[in-house]
Amino acid sequence: MPLQDVLVQVEAFFLVLVRLTAFMVTAPFFSIRNVPTITKAGWAALLAVFLFPAVSAPEPGGQLWGTSLAYGLAVVNEALAGLALGYIANLLYTAVRVAGEILDLNMGLAMANLLDPQNAAPSTLLGQFFALLGLFLLLALDGHHALLLALRESFRLLPLGGVPFTGALVENVVGFFCSMFLWALRLVLPVLVVLLVADISLSLVARTVPQLHVFILSFPLKVGLGLLTLVVFLPLLATTVGNLLAQMERDLALILREWPR
């Protein structure tokens, strides 16, 4: 093979590697911060080796990037495409953690913050529990395999170094961002209803028995009711999280099909 063709193939392989590496920065499971950076880079390189034969690489004798500036812009384009795909995949997974934080806010546990090592940011008690639950279900339901399949499909549908970014794409991402909060509310809706009934009951007690310190009583009562309801609805919650991960796969497939070309 002529040297020029080898260089073109190397350039195309590097673009594939850039998209995969950028995807792992924002995608669920792959973006865990506790994993060393060198391990993530090696994993991205291994995936690039496996996925490169399925990529529409340039034909022998062809030339995609005539100048260093054009190739540099292609690298930036691939990095943005990988970050965008990982962010979209992470949106609905984030809904699971947001659901736990909503519960903490309503149960009075929002002040008890923990350091989330996965995101390197403060997290609430149930927010951390829901994040771990979502991660375990993602692995149990082969969600990481679905992410890899979406990556392979992205190389088939989105050209190397020429992924377009338009207003329609931004509108779709904003729609997914809004749906994240709707899914978070759906996950914990039964517990929120029980807590709302408890708040109404405590307000009636406070009106009828003013001598009772309802404000002090409400803290352990709401925490106990919330945890008890969560335990009762935990099997249903696991099923709902599984449906959420399936929705993540459908959203990725949808945005890849509708991505402007």
N, C-alpha and C positions, 0 to 999 in steps of 0.2 A: 504494500500500500504506500502511495507517495506520502512524503512528510507533510504536505499541506492537508491532505485528508485526515491524517492522524491528529494534527493540531485542531482541525474543525471538530473532530469527535471528542477531543479532550475538552474543548471549550463547551460543547453541549453537555458533557458529563458534569462539568463544574456548575453549570446552570441548574441541572437536576439536583446536585448536592446542595446548592444554595436554597432552593425551594424546600427541600426536606429539612434542612437545618432550621430555617425560619419557621417552618410548621411546628417543629418540636419546641420552639420557644414559647408558643401560646396555646398549643393543643392540650387537652386534658390527658392525664397520666404521663405523657411524654415530657411535660414541662415541670415535673417534680423537682424542686430546688435542691433536695438532699442528694440527688444523683450527681456525681462529679461531671464537670463540663467535658472532660476528655472522654468519658463514657458515652455521653450524648453524641459527641462528634464522631466517635467510632461507630455508634449505632446508625447515625445518619449516613456515614460512608458505606456501611454494609447494605443498607436499604437502597442507596443509590446504585450500587453494583447490581442488585437484584432487579431493580426497576428500570434501569437504563435500556436493556434490550426491548422493553415494551414501549419506549418513548419514540416518538416520530423524530428521529435524529436526522440531520442533513445527509443527503445522498453523497456518495463519493464524487469528488470534483466540485461539489457545491460550496457556497460561501454565504453564511448568514450575516456576519458582522464584519464590515469592511474596515472599520477604524477602532482604535482603542476606546474612544469616547462612546461609540455605538455599543460596544461590548460592555462597557461600564454601566451604561444605562440599562442594558439587558439584565445585568446582575442585580441592579437596584429593583428592577421590575419583578424579577423572580423572588427577591426577598420580600417585597410587599405582597406578592401573591401568596407566598407561604404563610406570612403573618396573618393575612386576611382569612385564609382557610382555617388556620388554627384558632383564630379568635371566634369565628362563627361556630366551630365545633365546641368551643369552650363556653359559649353563651348559655346553652341550655343545661350543661353540666353545672354551671355556676348557680342556676336556679335552685339546685338541691341545697347548696350552702346558704343561699339567701333565705330559703324556707326555714332553715334552722335558726337563723338570726331573727326572723320575724317572730318565731315562737319565743325566743329569749326575750325579745322586747316586750311581748305581751305577758310573759310569766314573771317578769321582774329579774331575770338573770342577765340582762344586757350589761350590767356593771361588772360582772365577773368575766373579764377578758383573758384569753390565753394567746400565746404567740403561736400562730399557725406556721410550722416549719415549711409546709408545702408552698405557701404563698408569701412567706416572710412578712406577714402582716398580722396585726391583732385580730383574733376571732373569738366569738362567744362560745359557750359550752356546747349548746346544741348545734350551733353552726359547724363546729369542728366534728361533732358526731355525724351530722348529715353529710359533710364532705367526705368522711371516711366511708360511710355507707354507700354513697354514690360511687366512690372509687372502686370499692369491692364489687359492687354490682356491675360496674363497667367492665371489669375483668371477667367476672363470672358469666356475663352475657356476651362475651367476645366483642365488646365495643371497640377495643383496640384494633381488632382485625377489621372492623368496619371502617375505622379511620384510615388504615393502610389501603383498603380497597378504594376509598374516596380519593386518596392521594394518587393511586394508579389511574383512576378515572380522570383526575385533573390533568394529568400529562397527555391523556388522549384528547381531551376537549379544549384545553387551553394551550396555545402555542408557546414554545420556549422563548423567553425574552420579549414576548409581545402580548402579555396579558393586559387587556383594556380595563380601565377603571372609569366608570361613568356614573351619572346621577342615579340611574336606575339601580345600579348595584348598591349604592349607599342607601337608597330607599329600602331595599330588601333587608339590608343589615339592620337598619333602624327598626324595621318590623320585627325581626328576630329578637332584638334587644327588648322591645316592649313585651313580646310574648314570654320572655324569661320571667318577668314579674308575675304574669298571669299563671304560669306553671308553678311558680313558688307558692302562690296563694292556694292553688288547687291541691298542692301536696299536703298542706297543713290546715286545710279548711275545717275538717271535723274538730280538731283541737281548738281552733280559733272560735268555733261556735260554742263549745263547752266553756271556754274562758269568758266569752261574752255573756252567756247565761249566768256564770258565777259573778261577773261584775254587776249585772242587773240585780241579782239576788242580794248581794252585799249592799248595794245602794238602798234597796228596800229595807234591809235590816237596820241600816244606819238611820233611816227616817223613823222607823218604829221604835228602835231602842237607842236613843242618843247616848246613853251612858256606856255603850259598848264601843271599844276602840277598834272600829272596823278596819281602819287603815293599817294598823299593826297586824290584825288577824288576816288580812288579805294576802300578805306575802307568803306565809307557809301554805295557806289554803290554795292559792292559785298555782304554786309550784307543784304541790301534791296532785291536784286535779289535772294539771297539764301533763305531768309525767305518767300518771295512771292512764289517761286517755291515749297518750302516745304509745304506751305498751299495748293497749287493746287494739289500736289501729296499725300497729307495726307491720303485720303481714300485708295489709292493704297498701301501706306506704311503700313497701318493697316492690309490690306490683306496679304502683304508680311511677316509681323511679325507673323501673324497667321500661314502661311505656314512654317515659321521657327520653331515655337513651335511644329507643327506637325512633322517636321523633327527631332526635339529633341526626340520625342516619338519613332520614327522609329530607330534612332541611338541607343537609350537605348535598344530597343528590339533586334536589330542586335547584339550589343556587348554582350548581355546576351546569345543569341543563339550560338555565336561563341566563347564565353569565354572558354579557354582550361580547360579541366576537367581531 
